[in-house]
């Protein structure tokens, strides 16, 4: 038996919980969430990216530096990793290499998030193993378009 519930919220995870509670024919594929690890040391950038991703139905975990990102990638499995390049301690390129060395991350897309927007930076990062390049400050519409291809 299915009941219709009108929600006055934009909180996707709350909507998912309510959907599960009120729908006896629930199938997890109805809300196949893409799990993202966002590695970003700037709190304002992190907040903006989290809001954008969650509004598009992604689940987001965060890390503020390379060491924390490696720890998170060992504990959990992610469908995509968004990596700031200029991180304190281990930079984003080295952090990505460490994570990609783990078998479960061989085919996981890595997206470079960077303020490096000089000629050659995009090619350098793509050659370093990143699947996508996003320059900061973020152009929201373009970022959403790029992330669309990673939704399930």
Buried (B, 14 or more C-beta within 10 A) or exposed (E): EEEEEEEEEEEBEEBBEBBEEEBEEBEEEEBEBBBBBBBBBBEEBBEBBBEBBBEBBBBBBBBBBBBBBBEBBEEEEBBBBBBBBEBEEBBBBBBBEBBBEEEEBEEBBBBBBBBBEEEEBBEBBEEBEBBBBBBBEBEEEEBBEBBEEBEE
